[in-house]
Amino acid sequence: FSRLLGKEAIFKIETRAILEGLRLAWKKGIHQLEVESDNVLLIETIVEGVAEDNQLMELRRIHQMVCR
């Protein structure tokens, strides 16, 4: 998929891309999938559970989805 995001920080753009990918998968009934990214900080933030305390709304939503 592709989306025009404008001028935003790369961390936020990559976070939004992962969230949109998860949403698309969930809509298609895919609830188990592997997410890959070259942004180690983003993946660690999601995996370590610090996402739910983060100020970035997209990170909190990703955390909610992966904890279902």
Number of C-alpha atoms within 10 A of each C-alpha: 6 6 8 6 10 7 7 8 8 10 13 16 16 15 21 20 17 20 19 17 14 21 16 13 14 14 10 9 9 11 14 10 10 6 9 9 11 8 12 10 11 17 16 12 15 19 12 10 16 13 22 18 11 14 9 14 15 20 24 18 15 20 22 13 14 14 8 6
